[in-house]
């Protein structure tokens, strides 16, 4: 089982960053030599192990797509559709009724169609790009840097704390916990026991639950991206933004960067207090929204 998982990782690395929309790419995407060897042994695997490998492949594929572009979004329906694609792939490998080359080409054709169906902007953005793509920058920053950007003071912070998009390692959440602060985080790629594997549209923000909510280059970055896109889910983000503010306790605050002037200008000043601060030489600001009542 572990060997098959390692082979899946190697196969993903083999095709890392390749542009599914580059002319002729679907005919050049192939299984690696290691994958071809693994296919010869695949018939020996149990049904239970096959289901686990399908889940593993779909989850790892999501990670790889998001490494290319952090603004890709995949809801539950999209994830189920991707799992179905990998279920078909493993069934075709097991049955071997068609040549391996055909199985591979069919699989990548399905992936390209799935990506267009779930993130339509991808084809528009990448159809004119090179064979191998440059990744959209997405880093997990140190707790010290995040504290500075988000204007956080551990001596004055109101608990409990929630980090939206805490990153796979949850650096800031762990730092706050080490300071004795009740802190939690969620991220679509957080698999450890300390954090929840979720995204902001799946996460339930309950009224007046959090003392402090933080998000460094996370939620607001994506909100801004969707606001600027013709096909963006800006209405969904606006609603979720208000859900986040409603989940603050009175006196609590939402710390985030970058700023969102296109929505912040409409906040009720009797209910929310807004503070902006420059962030070094960058062209964006960090924001604190404090709930007044």
C-alpha positions as CSV (number, residue, x, y, z in Angstrom):
1,X,0.0,0.0,0.0
2,X,2.8,2.4,1.0
3,X,4.6,1.6,-2.2
4,X,1.6,2.5,-4.3
5,X,1.2,5.8,-2.5
6,X,4.8,6.6,-3.1
7,X,4.3,5.8,-6.7
8,X,1.4,8.2,-6.9
9,X,3.6,10.9,-5.4
10,X,6.3,10.1,-8.0
11,X,3.8,10.3,-10.8
12,X,2.5,13.7,-9.7
13,X,6.0,14.9,-9.4
14,X,6.7,13.6,-12.9
15,X,3.9,15.9,-14.3
16,X,4.4,18.7,-11.8
17,X,3.4,22.1,-13.2
18,X,2.6,20.9,-16.7
19,X,-0.1,23.0,-18.4
20,X,-3.2,20.9,-19.2
21,X,-4.2,23.7,-21.7
22,X,-0.9,23.8,-23.6
23,X,-1.4,22.8,-27.3
24,X,-0.7,19.1,-27.7
25,X,0.1,18.5,-24.0
26,X,-2.6,15.8,-23.6
27,X,-0.8,13.7,-26.2
28,X,2.6,14.1,-24.4
29,X,1.4,13.5,-20.8
30,X,2.4,9.9,-20.0
31,X,2.7,7.6,-17.0
32,X,6.3,7.5,-15.6
33,X,8.4,4.3,-15.9
34,X,7.7,3.7,-12.2
35,X,4.0,3.9,-12.7
36,X,4.1,1.4,-15.6
37,X,5.9,-1.1,-13.3
38,X,3.3,-0.5,-10.6
39,X,0.5,-1.1,-13.0
40,X,1.8,-4.6,-13.6
41,X,1.2,-5.4,-9.9
42,X,-2.0,-3.5,-9.5
43,X,-4.3,-6.5,-9.9
44,X,-3.1,-7.9,-6.6
45,X,-4.5,-5.0,-4.5
46,X,-7.7,-5.4,-2.5
47,X,-10.9,-3.5,-3.0
48,X,-10.5,-1.7,0.3
49,X,-6.9,-0.6,-0.5
50,X,-8.1,0.5,-3.9
51,X,-10.7,2.9,-2.4
52,X,-8.0,4.3,-0.1
53,X,-5.7,4.9,-3.1
54,X,-8.5,6.6,-5.0
55,X,-9.0,9.0,-2.1
56,X,-5.3,9.5,-1.7
57,X,-4.9,10.3,-5.4
58,X,-7.8,12.7,-5.5
59,X,-6.5,14.6,-2.4
60,X,-3.0,14.8,-3.7
61,X,-4.1,16.0,-7.1
62,X,-6.1,18.8,-5.4
63,X,-2.9,19.8,-3.6
64,X,-0.9,19.9,-6.8
65,X,-3.5,22.0,-8.6
66,X,-3.5,24.5,-5.7
67,X,0.3,24.6,-5.8
68,X,0.0,25.9,-9.4
69,X,-2.7,28.4,-8.5
70,X,-3.8,29.0,-4.9
71,X,-7.0,30.7,-6.2
72,X,-8.4,27.4,-7.5
73,X,-11.4,26.5,-5.4
74,X,-12.9,23.0,-5.2
75,X,-16.1,22.4,-3.4
76,X,-17.6,19.1,-2.3
77,X,-19.2,18.5,-5.6
78,X,-15.9,19.2,-7.4
79,X,-14.0,16.8,-5.1
80,X,-16.5,14.1,-5.7
81,X,-16.3,14.5,-9.4
82,X,-12.5,14.3,-9.2
83,X,-12.7,11.1,-7.1
84,X,-14.9,9.6,-9.8
85,X,-12.3,10.4,-12.4
86,X,-9.7,8.6,-10.4
87,X,-12.1,5.7,-9.7
88,X,-12.4,5.3,-13.5
89,X,-8.6,5.5,-13.9
90,X,-8.0,2.7,-11.4
91,X,-10.8,0.6,-12.9
92,X,-9.3,0.9,-16.3
93,X,-5.9,0.0,-15.0
94,X,-7.3,-3.0,-13.3
95,X,-9.3,-4.2,-16.3
96,X,-6.5,-3.4,-18.9
97,X,-9.0,-3.5,-21.8
98,X,-7.2,-0.7,-23.6
99,X,-3.5,0.2,-24.0
100,X,-1.9,2.0,-21.1
101,X,-1.1,5.0,-23.4
102,X,-4.8,5.3,-24.2
103,X,-5.7,5.1,-20.5
104,X,-3.3,7.9,-19.7
105,X,-4.5,10.2,-22.5
106,X,-8.2,9.6,-21.5
107,X,-7.4,10.4,-17.9
108,X,-5.7,13.7,-18.6
109,X,-8.5,14.7,-21.0
110,X,-10.9,14.1,-18.2
111,X,-8.8,16.2,-15.8
112,X,-8.7,19.1,-18.2
113,X,-12.5,19.1,-18.7
114,X,-13.0,18.8,-14.9
115,X,-10.7,21.8,-14.3
116,X,-12.6,23.9,-16.8
117,X,-15.9,22.8,-15.2
118,X,-14.8,23.7,-11.7
119,X,-12.6,26.7,-12.4
120,X,-13.6,28.2,-15.8
121,X,-11.0,31.0,-15.6
122,X,-8.2,28.4,-15.8
123,X,-8.5,27.8,-19.5
124,X,-8.7,31.5,-20.2
125,X,-5.6,32.2,-18.2
126,X,-3.4,29.2,-19.2
127,X,-4.4,28.4,-22.8
128,X,-1.7,30.9,-24.0
129,X,0.9,30.0,-21.5
130,X,3.9,27.7,-21.8
131,X,4.1,24.0,-21.4
132,X,5.3,24.2,-17.8
133,X,3.6,26.9,-15.6
134,X,5.1,29.3,-13.1
135,X,3.3,28.8,-9.8
136,X,1.2,31.5,-8.2
137,X,3.1,32.5,-5.0
138,X,1.7,31.0,-1.9
139,X,3.9,30.8,1.2
140,X,3.4,29.9,4.9
141,X,5.0,32.7,6.9
142,X,6.6,32.7,10.3
143,X,4.5,33.5,13.3
144,X,6.6,36.6,14.1
145,X,6.0,38.1,10.6
146,X,2.2,37.3,10.8
147,X,1.9,38.9,14.2
148,X,3.5,42.1,12.9
149,X,1.4,42.3,9.7
150,X,-1.8,41.5,11.6
151,X,-1.1,44.0,14.4
152,X,-1.5,41.2,17.1
153,X,-0.6,41.8,20.7
154,X,-0.6,38.5,22.7
155,X,-1.1,40.5,25.9
156,X,-4.3,42.1,24.7
157,X,-5.7,39.4,22.4
158,X,-9.3,38.2,23.2
159,X,-9.9,34.4,23.2
160,X,-10.7,32.1,21.6
161,X,-8.7,32.8,18.5
162,X,-9.5,31.4,15.0
163,X,-7.0,31.5,12.1
164,X,-8.7,31.3,8.7
165,X,-6.3,29.6,6.3
166,X,-3.8,28.8,9.0
167,X,-1.5,26.8,6.6
168,X,-0.6,23.2,6.7
169,X,1.8,23.7,9.6
170,X,-0.3,26.2,11.4
171,X,2.7,28.3,12.5
172,X,0.8,31.1,14.1
173,X,-1.8,28.9,15.8
174,X,1.0,26.9,17.4
175,X,2.8,30.1,18.5
176,X,-0.3,31.4,20.2
177,X,-0.9,28.1,21.9
178,X,2.6,28.1,23.2
179,X,1.8,31.5,24.7
180,X,-1.1,29.9,26.6
181,X,-3.8,31.3,24.3
182,X,-6.8,29.2,23.2
183,X,-6.3,29.2,19.4
184,X,-7.6,27.1,16.6
185,X,-7.1,27.1,12.8
186,X,-8.5,25.6,9.7
187,X,-7.0,25.2,6.2
188,X,-7.9,23.1,3.2
189,X,-4.5,21.2,3.5
190,X,-4.3,20.9,7.3
191,X,-4.2,17.3,8.2
192,X,-2.8,17.3,11.7
193,X,-4.8,16.8,14.9
194,X,-4.5,20.4,15.9
195,X,-6.3,21.8,12.9
196,X,-9.4,21.3,10.9
197,X,-9.2,20.3,7.2
198,X,-11.8,22.6,5.7
199,X,-12.2,25.7,3.6
200,X,-14.1,28.9,4.5
201,X,-17.2,28.0,2.7
202,X,-17.6,24.7,4.5
203,X,-16.7,26.1,7.9
204,X,-19.6,27.1,10.1
205,X,-19.2,30.5,11.6
206,X,-21.5,30.6,14.6
207,X,-22.8,33.9,16.0
208,X,-20.6,35.6,18.8
209,X,-18.3,32.6,19.1
210,X,-14.8,34.1,18.6
211,X,-12.9,36.7,20.4
212,X,-10.3,37.2,17.6
213,X,-10.3,36.0,14.0
214,X,-7.2,36.3,11.9
215,X,-6.3,35.6,8.3
216,X,-2.9,36.6,6.8
217,X,-3.0,36.8,2.9
218,X,-5.8,34.2,3.1
219,X,-9.5,34.9,3.0
220,X,-9.3,38.6,1.9
221,X,-6.7,37.8,-0.8
222,X,-9.2,35.3,-2.3
223,X,-12.1,37.7,-1.8
224,X,-10.2,40.4,-3.7
225,X,-9.4,37.9,-6.5
226,X,-13.0,36.9,-6.9
227,X,-14.1,40.5,-6.8
228,X,-11.8,41.3,-9.8
229,X,-12.9,38.3,-11.8
230,X,-15.9,38.5,-14.2
231,X,-16.9,35.0,-13.2
232,X,-15.9,35.3,-9.6
233,X,-18.0,34.2,-6.6
234,X,-17.9,37.8,-5.1
235,X,-21.4,37.5,-3.7
236,X,-20.6,34.3,-1.9
237,X,-17.5,35.9,-0.4
238,X,-19.4,39.0,0.7
239,X,-21.9,36.9,2.5
240,X,-19.1,34.8,4.2
241,X,-17.3,38.1,5.1
242,X,-20.4,39.2,7.0
243,X,-20.7,35.7,8.6
244,X,-17.2,36.1,9.9
245,X,-17.9,39.5,11.5
246,X,-21.2,38.1,13.0
247,X,-19.2,35.3,14.6
248,X,-17.2,37.8,16.7
249,X,-18.0,38.5,20.3
250,X,-18.8,42.1,21.2
251,X,-15.4,43.7,21.7
252,X,-13.8,41.0,19.5
253,X,-11.9,41.8,16.2
254,X,-11.1,40.4,12.8
255,X,-7.4,41.0,11.8
256,X,-6.6,40.4,8.1
257,X,-4.5,41.5,5.2
258,X,-4.8,42.7,2.4
259,X,-7.5,45.3,3.0
260,X,-10.9,45.2,1.2
261,X,-11.9,48.8,0.6
262,X,-14.6,47.8,-1.9
263,X,-16.6,46.2,0.9
264,X,-15.2,47.9,4.0
265,X,-16.8,51.2,2.9
266,X,-20.2,49.7,3.5
267,X,-19.7,48.6,7.1
268,X,-22.1,50.0,9.7
269,X,-19.9,52.4,11.7
270,X,-22.1,52.1,14.7
271,X,-21.5,48.4,14.8
272,X,-17.9,48.1,13.6
273,X,-14.7,50.1,14.1
274,X,-12.2,49.9,11.3
275,X,-8.4,50.5,11.6
276,X,-6.0,50.3,8.7
277,X,-2.2,50.1,8.8
278,X,0.5,50.2,6.1
279,X,2.5,47.0,5.6
280,X,6.1,48.0,4.8
281,X,6.4,49.2,1.2
282,X,3.6,47.0,-0.1
283,X,0.6,48.5,-1.8
284,X,-1.9,46.9,0.5
285,X,-2.8,47.5,4.2
286,X,-3.6,45.3,7.1
287,X,-7.0,45.8,8.8
288,X,-8.6,45.4,12.2
289,X,-12.4,45.3,12.3
290,X,-13.6,45.5,15.9
291,X,-17.2,44.6,16.8
292,X,-18.8,47.4,18.9
293,X,-22.2,45.9,19.6
